[in-house]
Amino acid sequence: MARPARYTLAQIQQQALEIVDREGLAGLSMRSLAAALRTGPMTLYNYLDGRDGLEELVVDAVAAKVPRTEPTDDWAADARTAATALWSTVREHPAAIPLILTRRTSSPSALAPAEALAAALARSGRTGFDLLVAFRAVMGFVMGIAQSELAGPLTPESDPKGEADRVRTVASDANPTLAALATTAGADAYREFEEGLTLILAGLGREPSA
């Protein structure tokens, strides 16, 4: 008789994500995860396929935390809900964002947030290429604004005032618009997201092309 699994995949996912949240991607390894689970690194190879599997696990763990909602008859509201749920969840785990942007998932359940967004946009009447464009426009905005918030509004400085001062110095008189934006960017992340998403959804509210 086969021995029962010592850990569930959900338990391993949660531990891996906690390590990334606490120590960043550099702190995640088979050894550090094994230590958190109080087991040996070799045990984890019964669950994971090396570093690739470990990184996929983190992406899946973040996706699992995105709230699920039921569809309604208002596709735009549903698209907003799906996009906001994804953005809100991703920004709670900033150290994992590079993996989310670059690591493909092999778990069907981890695709649920993207499916919710795509399905909402499909209810606007779009299909095929039109649906693909709409989906990538919204998803690109969600992940792009999350990434820009991680890196800093316009520069990688950690201090907002330092960011503004740096951009103004670099921009000088030759780039006055960017210099002015430096004082505004990052002031209200939620408002920036909401109003940007509103612009995109307003554009998608037009009739899809033939």
N, C-alpha and C positions, 0 to 999 in steps of 0.2 A: 504493500500500500504506500502510495506517495505521501511524503511528509507535507503537512499544510504549510503554506507560505507564512514566513515569520512577519512580514510586513505587507501592508497593502500598498498599491502604487500611489494612492492618495497620500498616505503617510510619508512616503519618500519624496513626493512632489512638494509637500508642505515644508519639509525639512530643507530641501534644496533651495526653495524660494526664501526661506528665512535666512539662510546663509548669504544669499545674494543681497537681500535687503540690508543685512547687518554689515557685511564685509565687502560687498561689491563682487563683480565677476571674478576678480583675481583670487578671491577667497574660496571659490567653489572648486572642489576637486573630489575625486572618489574617496580620497583619504579624509577630507574634512566632513564630507557627508556621512561616511561610515562612523566617524567619531561622534557626530551628532546623534546618530542612531544607535550608538553603543554596540557596534558590530565591527567586523573586519572588512577592509576594502574588497577582498575577493568575494565576499557574500553578495555585494551589490551587482556583480557581473551576472548573477542569476536573474536580475531584474533589468539591467541596463547594458547597452552596447557601447561601453567606453564613453569618451568625452562627448561624442555626438549625441548619444542617448541622454547624457546628463543635461546637455543644453536644451534638448527638445523637452525634457521634463520640466524645466523652468518655464518655458513658453507655455506648455500645457497647464502648468500651475496657475499662471496669470490668467489664461483664458478661462479656467474653471471658476475664477472669482468674478467674472463679468456677470452682472445680474441678468436673468432671463425674463422676458416679458411676453405676454400673449399678443398676437397681432390684432389690429382693429381695422376699421374700414377707412382709416385716415393714414394713407401711406407716408405722407410727409411727417406727421407726428411720430409714426413708428420709426422712420429713418432717423429722426432727431433723437428719439429715445435710445435706439441701438447705438448710434454714434456717440452719444453722451456717456452711455454706460461703458463703452469701450475706452474712451478717453479718460474718464474718471478712474477706472481701474488701473489702466496703464501708468498714469501719473502717480499712483500710490506706490509703484515699484520702479522708480526711475533707473536703478542700476540694471534692471532687466531689459530696458528699452533697446539697447544694441542687439540683443538676441532676438527680440520680437521682430525687429526690422530685417534681420538677416537670416534667421534660422527657420527653415520650413518645418512645420509640424507633421507628424505621421499619425496623429490621433484624430479620428473623426469628431470626437466630442470637442476638441480644441478649436474646431472650425465653426462651432455654433455661433459665436458673436458675429463672425463675418457672414454666416448664412442668414442671420436675423436682419442684417443691414441689406444684403443682396435681395432677400425676399421682400422687404419693405419697398425697395426701389423698383422691383419687378411689378409691384401692385400699382405703380404709376402708369403702367401700360408699356413700359420699355421691355424690349427683348433683344437678344443677340448682341450686336456691337454697341447699340445704344445703351443697353443695360451695363455692359462692360465699362463703357466710358463713365457712366454715372457712378457706378460702384467704385471705380478707381479714383474718381474725383473726390468723393467723400472720404474714402479710406485714406487716400493720400493726405488730405487735410488733417484728419484725425491724428495720424501717426507723425506727420510733419510738425504739427504744432506741439505735440508731446515731446518730440525730439528737440525742437528749438527751445522749449522750456528747460529741458535737461541741460543743454549746452549754454544757456543764457539767452536772453532776448535777441541780442545782436552780436554778442561776443562771448567767449568762454569764461569771462570773469565771474566770480561767485558773488561779488558785492554789486547790487544794482547801480549804486552811485558810481562805483568804479567802472562799470560797464559803460555808463553814459559818458563819463569823462574820457574814457579811452576812445570811444567811437567819435566823439567830438574832436578829439585831438587828431585822430587818423583822417577823419573826413575833411576837417579844416573847411576853408571857404569853397573848395572845389566840389564838395558833396553836401550842400546845405540841407537837402531833404533828409538824408540819412542822419545827419547830425541832429536834426529836429526830432526824428523818430526815436533816437536813442533815449530821449527823456521821457518818452511815452511807453515804449515797449516794456512789457512785463509788469506794468502797474496794476492791471486787473486781469489775471489769466482767465478767469471764468467768463468775464464779459468779452474778452478777445475771442475766446472759443465760440461762445453763443452767437455773437454777431457775425463772425466768419462763417459759421455753419448756416446761419440764416441767409447770407448772401448766396451760398452754394445751392441751398434748397429752393430759394426763390428762382434761380436760374433753371433748376430741374423741374420747376412747376410749369414751364412752358411745354407745349406739345412736343413729344419726341420726333426726331426727323424721320422721314419716310424710309 
